[in-house]
Amino acid sequence: MDIIAMIFNTVISVATLLLFLRFMMQLCAVDPYNPVVISTVRVTRVADVFARILPTLATGRIHLAALVLIVLLRLLELSGNSMLGLVSVDGPIELLVMTVIGLLQSFLKFCYWLIFASIILGWVTAFSQAQSPYIDLVRQLAEPLYTPFRKILPDLGPIDLSPMIAFLIIIVSQRLLDHAAITILSAL
């Protein structure tokens, strides 16, 4: 039973991550000719099938089909884990709340690790002058997280404080979301 749960959760997590990566790449308008982007789009072709039904929004930057598939995968994961006895779900309202909160937590966690990877890869690039499609993709995905803070922070030359501010905002948002989840789920 544990092996079945592990395989089930791994498959769902990988599929969700790939669809989420595709959603974020389109949202951030990354270079469509990057080999990593091309590979991710090929692997997630199922989103193109649903894109015929669900339109893209914001001049093509919000891939609604990928977002709906992510929500459906999260619902499937929670339902499957409930059937396997790993999670207790008492009704459809609780399932919906757990899905939304789980997706928001996953988004914040993704942004956290994206900023962390961007900082590390920035150091690697600075010291080794290495270039890679992966490094370019991480930079392009992280840049929209930094831009709002760069607009309000003073220019300190080579010192960029925007990643630290973004980290703090993400950590505070995670804490607030955790408290909101506990409050909402205990009220149900």
Secondary structure as GFF3:
##gff-version 3
##sequence-region A 1 188
A	DSSP	alpha_helix	2	27	.	.	.	ID=ss1
A	DSSP	alpha_helix	35	43	.	.	.	ID=ss2
A	DSSP	alpha_helix	46	51	.	.	.	ID=ss3
A	DSSP	beta_strand	56	57	.	.	.	ID=ss4
A	DSSP	beta_strand	62	63	.	.	.	ID=ss5
A	DSSP	alpha_helix	64	83	.	.	.	ID=ss6
A	DSSP	alpha_helix	92	128	.	.	.	ID=ss7
A	DSSP	alpha_helix	133	152	.	.	.	ID=ss8
A	DSSP	alpha_helix	162	187	.	.	.	ID=ss9
###
